[in-house]
Amino acid sequence: MSYPKEFTGFQVPSAEKWLDFEKSTWEPRPFGDYDVDIKIECCGVCASDVHTARGDWGEMPYPFAVGHEVIGRVLRVGPKVTLAKVGQRVGVGAQVYSCLDCRHCKNGNETYCKEQVNAYGASYPGTDCTTQGGYSSHTRIHEYWVFPIPDSLASSDAAPMMCAGVTVYSPLKRFGAGPGTKVGVVGIGGLGHYAIMFAKALGAEVWAISRSRNKEADARQMGADGFLATNEEGWCQPHEMTFDLIISTASSFQDFPLSQYLSLLGVHGRFHLVGVPGGDGLKISTFDFIGNGCSIGASNLGGRHEVLEMLDLAATKGIRSWVKEIPISKQGIQTAIEQLETSSVRYRSCLVAYDEEFGA
C-alpha cells in the first residue's frame, strides 16, 4: 500500500456552513514511536458528528473532519508499537488519547482521564495540530486506541460499534446485565438497537421502551423479550419495581416521563443515561427516588478492555449491526446526516467506498 504525506477528507468549514463539507488535505501531526497510521475503509455516522459540526456543544476549531467510528487497514507502525501490525484490520472510536498514567487510566477508566482527547476537533498534546476524524482517507492514532477487528465481523457492522456499541456495552457490563436481571432500553435507534442486542447476548431479560409501537417488530427481531409503549395509558403500572437496570438512549427530553421510568426500577435499581439530548436537561424530584431507593447516572464511552470484550461478544454471538451503507462523498455525507436527523435510517449509517473517493 502506498503511503501519503498528506491526508484527504471532508471538513466542516464553519458552524454557519456545517453541512457544506469541503474536500481538502492536511498534514497529519508528527509520527511518534507509538503511532499507527491507518488507511480508512469505512466510518459510521453518529449524532455527535452533527452536534459537534454545527457547534451545539461549544465553539470548534474549524475546519475539521468529523467521524469517529473508523475501520481500516494499518499502513505503518512506530518502532515501539506492540498492539497493531501492518496490514491488520483495525478500528478506532471517539477517543484517541489519554495520559495512560493517572489513576483512571491505570484502573480501566481511561475514558475518564482528565487529559483525554476526542477523535476530532481537539488539540493533540505536544503539537499544534487539531485532531481530524474518519470522513478522511487516513488517520494517525496512538496504538492504545487502535483495536483489532475479529475476522467474522464485517467492517460496516463493526464501525458503528466503535462508538455507539461500546457506549451502551460499558454500562450494561458494569451494572450487571446478565442472567436473572431485567433490563429496559429507552429509545430504539443507533444506540438503542445495540443496547437491546448486547443486553440479550449477555443473558438478560430485555424490554424495549418507546413512545409508540412503531418499532416493536424490529425490537423483537433484535431480541427484546417485551415491549412498552409510553403513549399508552397505564403503560408502566404492571412493571413497577421490576427492572434492575434501564439504559436511556433518548435523543430528546421533551415530554420525558422520568418519574414513570424511575418507578419501574426495583430497590436500588439504576436509570442510566447514554444519550445526550440538547436543551436544559432533566428536572428531577427527590421524591421520585425515595420509594425504591433508585439512582440515576450517565457514562462516557468505554475503556480498551470493554471495546475488546464487546467485539469478542459480537463475533461470538453473531451480533450484526442494523446498518445502511452509503458511499462517501459530499452528497453521501449530507444524505446520511439528513436520514439521521429525520430518524429515517434504521438504525445506523456507515460511509463506505473510500477507495472510489480517495483512491486505492
Secondary structure, 3 states (H helix, E strand, C coil): CCCCCCEEEEEECCCCCCCCCEEEEECCCCCCCCEEEEEEEEEEECHHHHHHHCCCCCCCCCCECCCCCEEEEEEEECCCCCCCCCCCEEEECCEEECCCCCHHHHCCCHHHCCCCEECCCCECCCCCCECCCCCECEEEEEHHHCEECCCCCCHHHHHHHHCHHHHHHHHHHHCCCCCCCEEEEECCCCCHHHHHHHHHHCCCEEEEEECCCCCHHHHHHHCCCEEEECCCCCCCHHHCCCEEEEEECCCCCCCCCHHHHHHCEEEEEEEEECCCCCCCCCCCCCHHHHCCCCEEEECCCCCHHHHHHHHHHHHHHCCCCCEEEEECCHHHHHHHHHHHHCCCCCCEEEEECHHHHHCC
